[in-house]
Amino acid sequence: MTYVVSRQPEHRVTLHVIDKTSGAPLADVELRLGRFRATTDDVGLARVDVPCGTYQVVTWKWRYEVVSKNVDVVGD
């Protein structure tokens, strides 16, 4: 058995996901920041608590292009 541990979350990251063509908010988008996960709500918002660090934010939704971007989390 393998266990993976993380530091305690220190900051709340809020992500807003929109359709790049229409600008409409996207619900049910899966977001990954390293081993942390979140899903957008009806207005395209997701919140996830993470420790300080650099994360690759990866988005996924059926029939949409997968988008990723590196972010440095140093505050809320």
C-alpha positions in Angstrom: 0.0 0.0 0.0 1.2 3.5 -0.8 0.2 6.7 1.0 0.6 10.1 -0.4 0.5 13.0 2.0 0.1 16.8 1.4 0.7 19.8 3.4 -2.4 21.4 5.0 -4.3 23.7 2.6 -3.4 27.3 3.3 -5.2 29.2 0.5 -8.6 29.0 -1.3 -8.3 29.2 -5.1 -11.4 30.4 -7.0 -11.6 29.4 -10.7 -14.0 30.8 -13.2 -14.4 28.8 -16.4 -16.1 30.2 -19.5 -16.6 29.1 -23.1 -13.9 30.8 -25.2 -16.3 31.4 -28.1 -19.5 32.6 -26.4 -18.1 33.7 -23.0 -20.9 31.8 -21.3 -20.0 30.2 -17.9 -19.4 26.4 -18.1 -20.9 24.0 -15.4 -19.5 20.6 -14.6 -16.0 21.2 -15.7 -13.5 19.0 -13.9 -10.4 20.9 -12.6 -7.2 19.4 -11.3 -4.5 21.3 -9.4 -1.9 18.6 -8.8 -3.7 16.1 -6.6 -6.5 18.5 -5.7 -9.8 18.4 -7.5 -12.9 20.6 -8.0 -15.9 20.8 -10.4 -17.5 24.0 -11.6 -21.0 25.0 -10.5 -23.9 26.4 -12.6 -22.2 29.7 -13.0 -18.8 28.2 -13.9 -17.1 28.7 -10.5 -15.1 26.2 -8.5 -13.2 26.6 -5.3 -10.4 24.4 -4.0 -8.2 24.7 -0.9 -4.5 24.1 -1.6 -1.1 24.7 0.1 1.3 27.3 -1.4 3.0 26.1 -4.5 3.1 25.9 -8.3 0.3 23.9 -9.8 -0.7 22.9 -13.3 -4.4 23.6 -13.6 -5.9 21.1 -16.0 -9.6 21.4 -17.2 -11.7 18.7 -18.7 -15.2 18.6 -20.1 -16.7 16.3 -22.6 -16.5 17.7 -26.2 -14.3 20.6 -25.1 -10.6 21.1 -25.7 -8.4 20.2 -22.7 -6.7 23.3 -21.4 -3.9 23.5 -18.9 -2.0 26.4 -17.4 0.7 26.7 -14.6 -0.2 29.0 -11.7 1.7 30.0 -8.6 -0.5 30.0 -5.5 0.8 32.4 -2.8 -2.5 33.7 -1.4 -6.3 33.4 -1.7 
